[in-house]
Amino acid sequence: MPRTELLAPLLLILAGAAQAPQSGVVAWVTDGDTFRLDSGERIRIAGIDAPETQPGNAKCRAELARGKDATGAAIALLKGRTVEIERVGRSYNRTVARVRLDGRDVATTLVQQGAANWWPRGKPKPNWCRR
């Protein structure tokens, strides 16, 4: 059997293993859509946007207030908990990942709680000042 025929299945197995979800403990919540694992890795939750918490990044006072609420919701949900992450990309020195907690999608939970909005890739960020 040629070596390429042996190598192709091995590469497929390794590619799948690299994509496998991993788990970690949430050590710190930065804001409503970003947290840090106990390993130090910064995670940005894929597919959502939460209001900004820094005056230089928020577009209005209402966004800052909503940002504090969103951060509180994310802290209550995630801090100290073990989450499963599936890395899907990188953004601003952060890993972008789909995140699950106890089998539930964290992005969906935060949107349902009103702490975040869906943010499809390539679309403008939600306007937190128009509410």
N, CA, C and O atoms as a Tinker XYZ file with bonds, in Angstrom:
   524  protein
     1  N      0.853000   -1.182000    0.000000    73     2
     2  CA     0.000000    0.000000    0.000000    64     1     3
     3  C      0.898000    1.244000    0.000000    63     2     4     5
     4  O      1.823000    1.318000    0.808000    81     3
     5  N      0.653000    2.218000   -0.880000    73     3     6
     6  CA     1.465000    3.429000   -0.909000    64     5     7
     7  C      1.335000    4.212000    0.403000    63     6     8     9
     8  O      0.307000    4.154000    1.078000    81     7
     9  N      2.389000    4.934000    0.743000    73     7    10
    10  CA     2.401000    5.700000    1.993000    64     9    11
    11  C      1.298000    6.752000    2.045000    63    10    12    13
    12  O      0.764000    7.028000    3.119000    81    11
    13  N      0.955000    7.333000    0.924000    73    11    14
    14  CA    -0.090000    8.363000    0.932000    64    13    15
    15  C     -1.434000    7.784000    1.348000    63    14    16    17
    16  O     -2.239000    8.470000    1.978000    81    15
    17  N     -1.681000    6.521000    0.998000    73    15    18
    18  CA    -2.941000    5.891000    1.399000    64    17    19
    19  C     -2.976000    5.647000    2.901000    63    18    20    21
    20  O     -4.051000    5.642000    3.502000    81    19
    21  N     -1.831000    5.447000    3.504000    73    19    22
    22  CA    -1.761000    5.268000    4.955000    64    21    23
    23  C     -1.805000    6.609000    5.678000    63    22    24    25
    24  O     -2.365000    6.718000    6.769000    81    23
    25  N     -1.223000    7.608000    5.075000    73    23    26
    26  CA    -1.119000    8.914000    5.706000    64    25    27
    27  C     -2.447000    9.664000    5.729000    63    26    28    29
    28  O     -2.745000   10.348000    6.708000    81    27
    29  N     -3.240000    9.553000    4.689000    73    27    30
    30  CA    -4.500000   10.301000    4.613000    64    29    31
    31  C     -5.436000   10.002000    5.782000    63    30    32    33
    32  O     -5.923000   10.948000    6.401000    81    31
    33  N     -5.717000    8.739000    6.121000    73    31    34
    34  CA    -6.599000    8.483000    7.269000    64    33    35
    35  C     -6.018000    9.003000    8.586000    63    34    36    37
    36  O     -6.757000    9.479000    9.448000    81    35
    37  N     -4.701000    8.910000    8.739000    73    35    38
    38  CA    -4.067000    9.402000    9.953000    64    37    39
    39  C     -4.250000   10.913000   10.081000    63    38    40    41
    40  O     -4.540000   11.415000   11.168000    81    39
    41  N     -4.085000   11.627000    8.991000    73    39    42
    42  CA    -4.276000   13.078000    9.015000    64    41    43
    43  C     -5.714000   13.443000    9.358000    63    42    44    45
    44  O     -5.946000   14.404000   10.091000    81    43
    45  N     -6.673000   12.699000    8.846000    73    43    46
    46  CA    -8.079000   12.952000    9.180000    64    45    47
    47  C     -8.338000   12.727000   10.666000    63    46    48    49
    48  O     -9.061000   13.501000   11.294000    81    47
    49  N     -7.764000   11.693000   11.220000    73    47    50
    50  CA    -7.928000   11.419000   12.653000    64    49    51
    51  C     -7.314000   12.547000   13.477000    63    50    52    53
    52  O     -7.927000   13.020000   14.434000    81    51
    53  N     -6.113000   12.978000   13.115000    73    51    54
    54  CA    -5.452000   14.050000   13.848000    64    53    55
    55  C     -6.202000   15.366000   13.720000    63    54    56    57
    56  O     -6.285000   16.120000   14.689000    81    55
    57  N     -6.746000   15.658000   12.551000    73    55    58
    58  CA    -7.517000   16.891000   12.364000    64    57    59
    59  C     -8.749000   16.880000   13.250000    63    58    60    61
    60  O     -9.096000   17.903000   13.840000    81    59
    61  N     -9.408000   15.751000   13.351000    73    59    62
    62  CA   -10.581000   15.641000   14.217000    64    61    63
    63  C    -10.219000   15.796000   15.674000    63    62    64    65
    64  O    -10.970000   16.406000   16.436000    81    63
    65  N     -9.089000   15.259000   16.077000    73    63    66
    66  CA    -8.656000   15.367000   17.470000    64    65    67
    67  C     -8.329000   16.810000   17.827000    63    66    68    69
    68  O     -8.579000   17.240000   18.953000    81    67
    69  N     -7.775000   17.559000   16.883000    73    67    70
    70  CA    -7.443000   18.950000   17.148000    64    69    71
    71  C     -8.696000   19.788000   17.353000    63    70    72    73
    72  O     -8.635000   20.816000   18.028000    81    71
    73  N     -9.818000   19.384000   16.797000    73    71    74
    74  CA   -11.065000   20.122000   16.892000    64    73    75
    75  C    -11.911000   19.690000   18.087000    63    74    76    77
    76  O    -12.930000   20.317000   18.378000    81    75
    77  N    -11.508000   18.641000   18.772000    73    75    78
    78  CA   -12.318000   18.090000   19.856000    64    77    79
    79  C    -12.491000   19.112000   20.975000    63    78    80    81
    80  O    -11.545000   19.817000   21.327000    81    79
    81  N    -13.698000   19.193000   21.534000    73    79    82
    82  CA   -13.920000   20.112000   22.658000    64    81    83
    83  C    -13.028000   19.744000   23.842000    63    82    84    85
    84  O    -12.712000   18.576000   24.068000    81    83
    85  N    -12.637000   20.762000   24.582000    73    83    86
    86  CA   -11.851000   20.569000   25.793000    64    85    87
    87  C    -12.570000   21.261000   26.937000    63    86    88    89
    88  O    -13.456000   22.087000   26.718000    81    87
    89  N    -12.188000   20.924000   28.144000    73    87    90
    90  CA   -12.832000   21.568000   29.283000    64    89    91
    91  C    -11.821000   22.369000   30.081000    63    90    92    93
    92  O    -10.615000   22.133000   30.007000    81    91
    93  N    -12.341000   23.328000   30.849000    73    91    94
    94  CA   -11.521000   24.153000   31.720000    64    93    95
    95  C    -12.411000   24.841000   32.731000    63    94    96    97
    96  O    -13.629000   24.907000   32.567000    81    95
    97  N    -11.790000   25.352000   33.775000    73    95    98
    98  CA   -12.523000   26.050000   34.826000    64    97    99
    99  C    -12.432000   27.551000   34.570000    63    98   100   101
   100  O    -11.351000   28.077000   34.309000    81    99
   101  N    -13.570000   28.237000   34.646000    73    99   102
   102  CA   -13.608000   29.682000   34.448000    64   101   103
   103  C    -13.059000   30.348000   35.711000    63   102   104   105
   104  O    -13.653000   30.261000   36.785000    81   103
   105  N    -11.911000   31.014000   35.559000    73   103   106
   106  CA   -11.251000   31.663000   36.691000    64   105   107
   107  C    -11.685000   33.115000   36.850000    63   106   108   109
   108  O    -11.747000   33.631000   37.966000    81   107
   109  N    -11.989000   33.780000   35.720000    73   107   110
   110  CA   -12.290000   35.214000   35.756000    64   109   111
   111  C    -13.227000   35.548000   34.610000    63   110   112   113
   112  O    -13.035000   35.068000   33.493000    81   111
   113  N    -14.226000   36.356000   34.870000    73   111   114
   114  CA   -15.123000   36.832000   33.817000    64   113   115
   115  C    -14.764000   38.284000   33.540000    63   114   116   117
   116  O    -14.839000   39.126000   34.434000    81   115
   117  N    -14.378000   38.577000   32.311000    73   115   118
   118  CA   -13.969000   39.920000   31.914000    64   117   119
   119  C    -15.178000   40.802000   31.666000    63   118   120   121
   120  O    -15.255000   41.930000   32.153000    81   119
   121  N    -16.124000   40.270000   30.898000    73   119   122
   122  CA   -17.372000   40.981000   30.604000    64   121   123
   123  C    -18.404000   39.949000   30.167000    63   122   124   125
   124  O    -18.214000   38.751000   30.381000    81   123
   125  N    -19.484000   40.400000   29.564000    73   123   126
   126  CA   -20.578000   39.493000   29.245000    64   125   127
   127  C    -20.295000   38.457000   28.179000    63   126   128   129
   128  O    -21.056000   37.499000   28.040000    81   127
   129  N    -19.215000   38.620000   27.418000    73   127   130
   130  CA   -18.919000   37.633000   26.372000    64   129   131
   131  C    -17.465000   37.151000   26.366000    63   130   132   133
   132  O    -17.040000   36.484000   25.423000    81   131
   133  N    -16.711000   37.482000   27.399000    73   131   134
   134  CA   -15.300000   37.098000   27.463000    64   133   135
   135  C    -14.941000   36.644000   28.877000    63   134   136   137
   136  O    -15.360000   37.249000   29.863000    81   135
   137  N    -14.160000   35.570000   28.955000    73   135   138
   138  CA   -13.703000   35.095000   30.259000    64   137   139
   139  C    -12.321000   34.474000   30.114000    63   138   140   141
   140  O    -11.821000   34.271000   29.007000    81   139
   141  N    -11.718000   34.180000   31.260000    73   139   142
   142  CA   -10.391000   33.559000   31.287000    64   141   143
   143  C    -10.493000   32.221000   32.013000    63   142   144   145
   144  O    -11.101000   32.117000   33.078000    81   143
   145  N     -9.885000   31.207000   31.414000    73   143   146
   146  CA    -9.826000   29.895000   32.061000    64   145   147
   147  C     -8.712000   29.876000   33.105000    63   146   148   149
   148  O     -7.840000   30.746000   33.107000    81   147
   149  N     -8.744000   28.889000   33.982000    73   147   150
   150  CA    -7.686000   28.759000   34.987000    64   149   151
   151  C     -6.320000   28.511000   34.349000    63   150   152   153
   152  O     -5.295000   28.706000   35.002000    81   151
   153  N     -6.289000   28.092000   33.103000    73   151   154
   154  CA    -5.028000   27.916000   32.362000    64   153   155
   155  C     -4.453000   29.249000   31.898000    63   154   156   157
   156  O     -3.302000   29.313000   31.466000    81   155
   157  N     -5.254000   30.322000   31.984000    73   155   158
   158  CA    -4.838000   31.641000   31.517000    64   157   159
   159  C     -5.376000   31.988000   30.139000    63   158   160   161
   160  O     -5.284000   33.141000   29.719000    81   159
   161  N     -5.931000   31.029000   29.435000    73   159   162
   162  CA    -6.449000   31.269000   28.084000    64   161   163
   163  C     -7.688000   32.166000   28.136000    63   162   164   165
   164  O     -8.619000   31.917000   28.902000    81   163
   165  N     -7.680000   33.217000   27.302000    73   163   166
   166  CA    -8.831000   34.120000   27.197000    64   165   167
   167  C     -9.783000   33.583000   26.141000    63   166   168   169
   168  O     -9.370000   33.251000   25.030000    81   167
   169  N    -11.066000   33.499000   26.497000    73   167   170
   170  CA   -12.084000   32.939000   25.614000    64   169   171
   171  C    -13.132000   33.999000   25.303000    63   170   172   173
   172  O    -13.667000   34.638000   26.208000    81   171
   173  N    -13.421000   34.182000   24.013000    73   171   174
   174  CA   -14.513000   35.036000   23.542000    64   173   175
   175  C    -15.603000   34.094000   23.071000    63   174   176   177
   176  O    -15.360000   33.250000   22.208000    81   175
   177  N    -16.814000   34.225000   23.631000    73   175   178
   178  CA   -17.908000   33.328000   23.282000    64   177   179
   179  C    -18.360000   33.624000   21.852000    63   178   180   181
   180  O    -18.702000   34.762000   21.528000    81   179
   181  N    -18.361000   32.615000   21.012000    73   179   182
   182  CA   -18.692000   32.767000   19.589000    64   181   183
   183  C    -20.167000   33.091000   19.395000    63   182   184   185
   184  O    -21.034000   32.574000   20.099000    81   183
   185  N    -20.433000   33.967000   18.417000    73   183   186
   186  CA   -21.797000   34.189000   17.946000    64   185   187
   187  C    -22.621000   35.203000   18.697000    63   186   188   189
   188  O    -23.765000   35.462000   18.322000    81   187
   189  N    -22.066000   35.796000   19.766000    73   187   190
   190  CA   -22.832000   36.783000   20.528000    64   189   191
   191  C    -22.011000   38.040000   20.756000    63   190   192   193
   192  O    -20.791000   38.045000   20.586000    81   191
   193  N    -22.700000   39.108000   21.144000    73   191   194
   194  CA   -22.057000   40.337000   21.586000    64   193   195
   195  C    -22.765000   40.784000   22.848000    63   194   196   197
   196  O    -23.994000   40.797000   22.911000    81   195
   197  N    -21.988000   41.150000   23.847000    73   195   198
   198  CA   -22.531000   41.726000   25.077000    64   197   199
   199  C    -22.133000   43.200000   25.110000    63   198   200   201
   200  O    -21.145000   43.586000   24.485000    81   199
   201  N    -22.887000   44.022000   25.827000    73   199   202
   202  CA   -22.549000   45.446000   25.904000    64   201   203
   203  C    -21.157000   45.655000   26.506000    63   202   204   205
   204  O    -20.685000   44.859000   27.318000    81   203
   205  N    -20.523000   46.735000   26.091000    73   203   206
   206  CA   -19.173000   47.055000   26.565000    64   205   207
   207  C    -19.206000   47.561000   28.008000    63   206   208   209
   208  O    -20.203000   48.119000   28.466000    81   207
   209  N    -18.096000   47.351000   28.706000    73   207   210
   210  CA   -18.000000   47.775000   30.104000    64   209   211
   211  C    -16.968000   48.881000   30.310000    63   210   212   213
   212  O    -16.879000   49.448000   31.399000    81   211
   213  N    -16.195000   49.188000   29.286000    73   211   214
   214  CA   -15.161000   50.220000   29.386000    64   213   215
   215  C    -15.646000   51.501000   28.716000    63   214   216   217
   216  O    -16.132000   51.460000   27.586000    81   215
   217  N    -15.518000   52.647000   29.405000    73   215   218
   218  CA   -16.004000   53.909000   28.829000    64   217   219
   219  C    -15.443000   54.206000   27.439000    63   218   220   221
   220  O    -16.150000   54.774000   26.607000    81   219
   221  N    -14.203000   53.840000   27.172000    73   219   222
   222  CA   -13.615000   54.096000   25.858000    64   221   223
   223  C    -14.186000   53.229000   24.750000    63   222   224   225
   224  O    -14.041000   53.555000   23.572000    81   223
   225  N    -14.832000   52.131000   25.111000    73   223   226
   226  CA   -15.392000   51.215000   24.116000    64   225   227
   227  C    -16.903000   51.335000   23.970000    63   226   228   229
   228  O    -17.449000   51.054000   22.903000    81   227
   229  N    -17.579000   51.750000   25.037000    73   227   230
   230  CA   -19.039000   51.884000   24.996000    64   229   231
   231  C    -19.419000   53.138000   24.226000    63   230   232   233
   232  O    -18.703000   54.139000   24.260000    81   231
   233  N    -20.545000   53.081000   23.534000    73   231   234
   234  CA   -20.989000   54.208000   22.717000    64   233   235
   235  C    -21.903000   55.167000   23.478000    63   234   236   237
   236  O    -22.166000   56.272000   23.001000    81   235
   237  N    -22.392000   54.763000   24.656000    73   235   238
   238  CA   -23.273000   55.621000   25.446000    64   237   239
   239  C    -23.301000   55.123000   26.888000    63   238   240   241
   240  O    -22.813000   54.030000   27.179000    81   239
   241  N    -23.869000   55.920000   27.787000    73   239   242
   242  CA   -23.964000   55.523000   29.196000    64   241   243
   243  C    -24.852000   54.301000   29.384000    63   242   244   245
   244  O    -24.586000   53.452000   30.234000    81   243
   245  N    -25.900000   54.222000   28.590000    73   243   246
   246  CA   -26.806000   53.069000   28.705000    64   245   247
   247  C    -26.060000   51.770000   28.410000    63   246   248   249
   248  O    -26.306000   50.750000   29.053000    81   247
   249  N    -25.154000   51.809000   27.442000    73   247   250
   250  CA   -24.387000   50.603000   27.132000    64   249   251
   251  C    -23.501000   50.212000   28.313000    63   250   252   253
   252  O    -23.373000   49.028000   28.625000    81   251
   253  N    -22.889000   51.199000   28.973000    73   251   254
   254  CA   -22.062000   50.894000   30.146000    64   253   255
   255  C    -22.882000   50.217000   31.242000    63   254   256   257
   256  O    -22.442000   49.233000   31.836000    81   255
   257  N    -24.066000   50.745000   31.505000    73   255   258
   258  CA   -24.934000   50.160000   32.536000    64   257   259
   259  C    -25.335000   48.735000   32.147000    63   258   260   261
   260  O    -25.314000   47.829000   32.979000    81   259
   261  N    -25.696000   48.548000   30.888000    73   259   262
   262  CA   -26.056000   47.203000   30.415000    64   261   263
   263  C    -24.849000   46.263000   30.459000    63   262   264   265
   264  O    -24.985000   45.068000   30.717000    81   263
   265  N    -23.672000   46.826000   30.202000    73   263   266
   266  CA   -22.454000   46.030000   30.262000    64   265   267
   267  C    -22.188000   45.492000   31.661000    63   266   268   269
   268  O    -21.765000   44.347000   31.823000    81   267
   269  N    -22.437000   46.320000   32.670000    73   267   270
   270  CA   -22.263000   45.855000   34.055000    64   269   271
   271  C    -23.250000   44.743000   34.369000    63   270   272   273
   272  O    -22.894000   43.753000   35.008000    81   271
   273  N    -24.494000   44.904000   33.920000    73   271   274
   274  CA   -25.504000   43.858000   34.140000    64   273   275
   275  C    -25.121000   42.563000   33.424000    63   274   276   277
   276  O    -25.255000   41.472000   33.979000    81   275
   277  N    -24.643000   42.697000   32.187000    73   275   278
   278  CA   -24.250000   41.510000   31.410000    64   277   279
   279  C    -23.067000   40.803000   32.063000    63   278   280   281
   280  O    -23.017000   39.574000   32.106000    81   279
   281  N    -22.121000   41.583000   32.568000    73   279   282
   282  CA   -20.976000   40.986000   33.256000    64   281   283
   283  C    -21.438000   40.239000   34.499000    63   282   284   285
   284  O    -20.964000   39.138000   34.778000    81   283
   285  N    -22.360000   40.834000   35.244000    73   283   286
   286  CA   -22.904000   40.165000   36.427000    64   285   287
   287  C    -23.587000   38.855000   36.082000    63   286   288   289
   288  O    -23.447000   37.864000   36.799000    81   287
   289  N    -24.329000   38.854000   34.979000    73   287   290
   290  CA   -25.007000   37.620000   34.542000    64   289   291
   291  C    -23.990000   36.549000   34.167000    63   290   292   293
   292  O    -24.160000   35.377000   34.506000    81   291
   293  N    -22.927000   36.955000   33.466000    73   291   294
   294  CA   -21.898000   35.991000   33.066000    64   293   295
   295  C    -21.136000   35.465000   34.283000    63   294   296   297
   296  O    -20.787000   34.285000   34.333000    81   295
   297  N    -20.876000   36.330000   35.259000    73   295   298
   298  CA   -20.203000   35.883000   36.485000    64   297   299
   299  C    -21.063000   34.848000   37.202000    63   298   300   301
   300  O    -20.575000   33.790000   37.602000    81   299
   301  N    -22.352000   35.165000   37.362000    73   299   302
   302  CA   -23.257000   34.242000   38.062000    64   301   303
   303  C    -23.336000   32.892000   37.350000    63   302   304   305
   304  O    -23.442000   31.849000   37.995000    81   303
   305  N    -23.285000   32.919000   36.030000    73   303   306
   306  CA   -23.409000   31.693000   35.241000    64   305   307
   307  C    -22.112000   30.882000   35.202000    63   306   308   309
   308  O    -22.145000   29.654000   35.283000    81   307
   309  N    -20.965000   31.569000   35.078000    73   307   310
   310  CA   -19.728000   30.884000   34.703000    64   309   311
   311  C    -18.633000   30.786000   35.758000    63   310   312   313
   312  O    -17.928000   29.778000   35.809000    81   311
   313  N    -18.472000   31.789000   36.590000    73   311   314
   314  CA   -17.283000   31.842000   37.455000    64   313   315
   315  C    -17.166000   30.612000   38.347000    63   314   316   317
   316  O    -18.095000   30.245000   39.067000    81   315
   317  N    -15.989000   29.987000   38.273000    73   315   318
   318  CA   -15.700000   28.805000   39.067000    64   317   319
   319  C    -16.264000   27.508000   38.511000    63   318   320   321
   320  O    -16.065000   26.439000   39.089000    81   319
   321  N    -16.968000   27.602000   37.391000    73   319   322
   322  CA   -17.608000   26.426000   36.804000    64   321   323
   323  C    -16.709000   25.816000   35.729000    63   322   324   325
   324  O    -15.894000   26.505000   35.115000    81   323
   325  N    -16.873000   24.525000   35.517000    73   323   326
   326  CA   -16.155000   23.826000   34.452000    64   325   327
   327  C    -16.986000   23.903000   33.182000    63   326   328   329
   328  O    -18.150000   23.502000   33.162000    81   327
   329  N    -16.375000   24.424000   32.118000    73   327   330
   330  CA   -17.054000   24.567000   30.835000    64   329   331
   331  C    -16.341000   23.728000   29.788000    63   330   332   333
   332  O    -15.165000   23.391000   29.923000    81   331
   333  N    -17.078000   23.404000   28.752000    73   331   334
   334  CA   -16.520000   22.709000   27.597000    64   333   335
   335  C    -16.392000   23.738000   26.490000    63   334   336   337
   336  O    -17.351000   24.447000   26.186000    81   335
   337  N    -15.212000   23.827000   25.883000    73   335   338
   338  CA   -15.007000   24.795000   24.808000    64   337   339
   339  C    -14.625000   24.089000   23.518000    63   338   340   341
   340  O    -13.885000   23.105000   23.509000    81   339
   341  N    -15.158000   24.628000   22.432000    73   339   342
   342  CA   -14.813000   24.156000   21.090000    64   341   343
   343  C    -14.270000   25.360000   20.336000    63   342   344   345
   344  O    -15.025000   26.240000   19.925000    81   343
   345  N    -12.968000   25.390000   20.158000    73   343   346
   346  CA   -12.313000   26.539000   19.528000    64   345   347
   347  C    -12.729000   26.650000   18.064000    63   346   348   349
   348  O    -12.732000   25.666000   17.324000    81   347
   349  N    -13.082000   27.880000   17.664000    73   347   350
   350  CA   -13.489000   28.110000   16.277000    64   349   351
   351  C    -12.693000   29.232000   15.616000    63   350   352   353
   352  O    -12.856000   29.461000   14.418000    81   351
   353  N    -11.840000   29.935000   16.356000    73   351   354
   354  CA   -11.062000   31.002000   15.755000    64   353   355
   355  C    -10.313000   31.821000   16.788000    63   354   356   357
   356  O    -10.199000   31.441000   17.953000    81   355
   357  N     -9.799000   32.969000   16.323000    73   355   358
   358  CA    -9.058000   33.899000   17.185000    64   357   359
   359  C     -9.538000   35.306000   16.884000    63   358   360   361
   360  O     -9.909000   35.608000   15.750000    81   359
   361  N     -9.534000   36.175000   17.898000    73   359   362
   362  CA    -9.894000   37.574000   17.726000    64   361   363
   363  C     -9.303000   38.381000   18.876000    63   362   364   365
   364  O     -9.555000   38.084000   20.043000    81   363
   365  N     -8.512000   39.408000   18.539000    73   363   366
   366  CA    -7.936000   40.295000   19.551000    64   365   367
   367  C     -7.244000   39.516000   20.673000    63   366   368   369
   368  O     -7.545000   39.725000   21.848000    81   367
   369  N     -6.341000   38.640000   20.323000    73   367   370
   370  CA    -5.582000   37.833000   21.294000    64   369   371
   371  C     -6.458000   36.957000   22.178000    63   370   372   373
   372  O     -6.074000   36.616000   23.296000    81   371
   373  N     -7.616000   36.598000   21.686000    73   371   374
   374  CA    -8.508000   35.707000   22.424000    64   373   375
   375  C     -8.873000   34.534000   21.532000    63   374   376   377
   376  O     -8.925000   34.654000   20.308000    81   375
   377  N     -9.124000   33.408000   22.164000    73   375   378
   378  CA    -9.687000   32.264000   21.466000    64   377   379
   379  C    -11.182000   32.498000   21.339000    63   378   380   381
   380  O    -11.846000   32.817000   22.325000    81   379
   381  N    -11.715000   32.343000   20.144000    73   379   382
   382  CA   -13.167000   32.395000   19.949000    64   381   383
   383  C    -13.651000   30.953000   20.002000    63   382   384   385
   384  O    -13.122000   30.084000   19.308000    81   383
   385  N    -14.665000   30.705000   20.835000    73   383   386
   386  CA   -15.094000   29.322000   21.037000    64   385   387
   387  C    -16.587000   29.227000   21.310000    63   386   388   389
   388  O    -17.201000   30.138000   21.865000    81   387
   389  N    -17.152000   28.094000   20.901000    73   387   390
   390  CA   -18.492000   27.729000   21.356000    64   389   391
   391  C    -18.304000   27.152000   22.749000    63   390   392   393
   392  O    -17.398000   26.353000   22.981000    81   391
   393  N    -19.155000   27.556000   23.666000    73   391   394
   394  CA   -18.979000   27.188000   25.071000    64   393   395
   395  C    -20.237000   26.495000   25.574000    63   394   396   397
   396  O    -21.354000   26.941000   25.313000    81   395
   397  N    -20.039000   25.392000   26.301000    73   395   398
   398  CA   -21.160000   24.649000   26.886000    64   397   399
   399  C    -20.932000   24.504000   28.383000    63   398   400   401
   400  O    -19.806000   24.317000   28.845000    81   399
   401  N    -22.023000   24.594000   29.124000    73   399   402
   402  CA   -22.013000   24.416000   30.571000    64   401   403
   403  C    -23.118000   23.435000   30.920000    63   402   404   405
   404  O    -24.289000   23.683000   30.629000    81   403
   405  N    -22.756000   22.337000   31.533000    73   403   406
   406  CA   -23.742000   21.299000   31.880000    64   405   407
   407  C    -24.579000   20.892000   30.665000    63   406   408   409
   408  O    -25.778000   20.637000   30.781000    81   407
   409  N    -23.927000   20.836000   29.493000    73   407   410
   410  CA   -24.604000   20.416000   28.276000    64   409   411
   411  C    -25.402000   21.504000   27.579000    63   410   412   413
   412  O    -25.966000   21.261000   26.512000    81   411
   413  N    -25.462000   22.702000   28.159000    73   411   414
   414  CA   -26.229000   23.811000   27.569000    64   413   415
   415  C    -25.291000   24.803000   26.892000    63   414   416   417
   416  O    -24.184000   25.053000   27.369000    81   415
   417  N    -25.745000   25.362000   25.777000    73   415   418
   418  CA   -24.973000   26.363000   25.056000    64   417   419
   419  C    -24.995000   27.677000   25.836000    63   418   420   421
   420  O    -26.065000   28.231000   26.088000    81   419
   421  N    -23.824000   28.174000   26.216000    73   419   422
   422  CA   -23.723000   29.384000   27.030000    64   421   423
   423  C    -24.198000   30.611000   26.260000    63   422   424   425
   424  O    -24.839000   31.485000   26.844000    81   423
   425  N    -23.900000   30.699000   24.966000    73   423   426
   426  CA   -24.354000   31.842000   24.171000    64   425   427
   427  C    -25.878000   31.939000   24.203000    63   426   428   429
   428  O    -26.427000   33.021000   24.413000    81   427
   429  N    -26.551000   30.828000   23.999000    73   427   430
   430  CA   -28.016000   30.813000   24.023000    64   429   431
   431  C    -28.532000   31.251000   25.386000    63   430   432   433
   432  O    -29.476000   32.036000   25.467000    81   431
   433  N    -27.930000   30.757000   26.444000    73   431   434
   434  CA   -28.355000   31.128000   27.796000    64   433   435
   435  C    -28.206000   32.626000   28.024000    63   434   436   437
   436  O    -29.121000   33.259000   28.550000    81   435
   437  N    -27.068000   33.207000   27.637000    73   435   438
   438  CA   -26.853000   34.641000   27.835000    64   437   439
   439  C    -27.816000   35.481000   27.004000    63   438   440   441
   440  O    -28.283000   36.521000   27.467000    81   439
   441  N    -28.118000   35.045000   25.789000    73   439   442
   442  CA   -29.103000   35.762000   24.964000    64   441   443
   443  C    -30.484000   35.662000   25.603000    63   442   444   445
   444  O    -31.199000   36.661000   25.675000    81   443
   445  N    -30.867000   34.486000   26.065000    73   443   446
   446  CA   -32.174000   34.309000   26.702000    64   445   447
   447  C    -32.304000   35.157000   27.964000    63   446   448   449
   448  O    -33.398000   35.619000   28.287000    81   447
   449  N    -31.206000   35.364000   28.674000    73   447   450
   450  CA   -31.223000   36.188000   29.884000    64   449   451
   451  C    -31.206000   37.682000   29.573000    63   450   452   453
   452  O    -31.372000   38.500000   30.477000    81   451
   453  N    -31.006000   38.048000   28.302000    73   451   454
   454  CA   -30.931000   39.455000   27.926000    64   453   455
   455  C    -29.559000   40.070000   28.148000    63   454   456   457
   456  O    -29.401000   41.285000   28.030000    81   455
   457  N    -28.569000   39.254000   28.465000    73   455   458
   458  CA   -27.220000   39.747000   28.727000    64   457   459
   459  C    -26.405000   39.928000   27.452000    63   458   460   461
   460  O    -25.362000   40.581000   27.473000    81   459
   461  N    -26.867000   39.360000   26.347000    73   459   462
   462  CA   -26.148000   39.426000   25.071000    64   461   463
   463  C    -27.156000   39.353000   23.931000    63   462   464   465
   464  O    -28.314000   38.981000   24.120000    81   463
   465  N    -26.683000   39.718000   22.749000    73   463   466
   466  CA   -27.468000   39.573000   21.515000    64   465   467
   467  C    -26.702000   38.670000   20.563000    63   466   468   469
   468  O    -25.477000   38.573000   20.630000    81   467
   469  N    -27.435000   38.013000   19.681000    73   467   470
   470  CA   -26.781000   37.242000   18.628000    64   469   471
   471  C    -26.013000   38.203000   17.748000    63   470   472   473
   472  O    -26.487000   39.303000   17.462000    81   471
   473  N    -24.837000   37.800000   17.319000    73   471   474
   474  CA   -23.993000   38.618000   16.448000    64   473   475
   475  C    -23.422000   37.721000   15.361000    63   474   476   477
   476  O    -22.324000   37.184000   15.506000    81   475
   477  N    -24.171000   37.557000   14.266000    73   475   478
   478  CA   -23.691000   36.713000   13.167000    64   477   479
   479  C    -22.389000   37.266000   12.590000    63   478   480   481
   480  O    -22.208000   38.478000   12.466000    81   479
   481  N    -21.511000   36.369000   12.248000    73   479   482
   482  CA   -20.212000   36.748000   11.698000    64   481   483
   483  C    -20.388000   37.633000   10.467000    63   482   484   485
   484  O    -21.188000   37.331000    9.582000    81   483
   485  N    -19.635000   38.721000   10.422000    73   483   486
   486  CA   -19.663000   39.625000    9.287000    64   485   487
   487  C    -20.747000   40.691000    9.353000    63   486   488   489
   488  O    -20.808000   41.557000    8.481000    81   487
   489  N    -21.593000   40.645000   10.357000    73   487   490
   490  CA   -22.668000   41.637000   10.511000    64   489   491
   491  C    -22.212000   42.727000   11.484000    63   490   492   493
   492  O    -21.309000   42.502000   12.289000    81   491
   493  N    -22.845000   43.924000   11.408000    73   491   494
   494  CA   -22.490000   44.987000   12.359000    64   493   495
   495  C    -22.827000   44.571000   13.796000    63   494   496   497
   496  O    -23.743000   43.784000   14.035000    81   495
   497  N    -22.062000   45.121000   14.742000    73   495   498
   498  CA   -22.331000   44.846000   16.154000    64   497   499
   499  C    -23.708000   45.387000   16.532000    63   498   500   501
   500  O    -24.156000   46.386000   15.969000    81   499
   501  N    -24.372000   44.744000   17.469000    73   499   502
   502  CA   -25.655000   45.267000   17.951000    64   501   503
   503  C    -25.469000   46.661000   18.561000    63   502   504   505
   504  O    -24.430000   46.957000   19.150000    81   503
   505  N    -26.478000   47.502000   18.413000    73   503   506
   506  CA   -26.443000   48.849000   18.983000    64   505   507
   507  C    -27.123000   48.810000   20.349000    63   506   508   509
   508  O    -28.347000   48.716000   20.436000    81   507
   509  N    -26.331000   48.884000   21.405000    73   507   510
   510  CA   -26.855000   48.800000   22.769000    64   509   511
   511  C    -27.422000   50.128000   23.245000    63   510   512   513
   512  O    -27.978000   50.191000   24.341000    81   511
   513  N    -27.299000   51.190000   22.459000    73   511   514
   514  CA   -27.795000   52.512000   22.864000    64   513   515
   515  C    -29.226000   52.764000   22.398000    63   514   516   517
   516  O    -29.841000   53.736000   22.838000    81   515
   517  N    -29.771000   51.929000   21.530000    73   515   518
   518  CA   -31.109000   52.153000   20.959000    64   517   519
   519  C    -32.218000   51.479000   21.739000    63   518   520   521
   520  O    -33.352000   51.457000   21.260000    81   519
   521  N    -31.966000   50.947000   22.871000    73   519   522
   522  CA   -32.996000   50.191000   23.590000    64   521   523
   523  C    -33.752000   51.071000   24.531000    63   522   524
   524  O    -34.658000   50.603000   25.221000    81   523
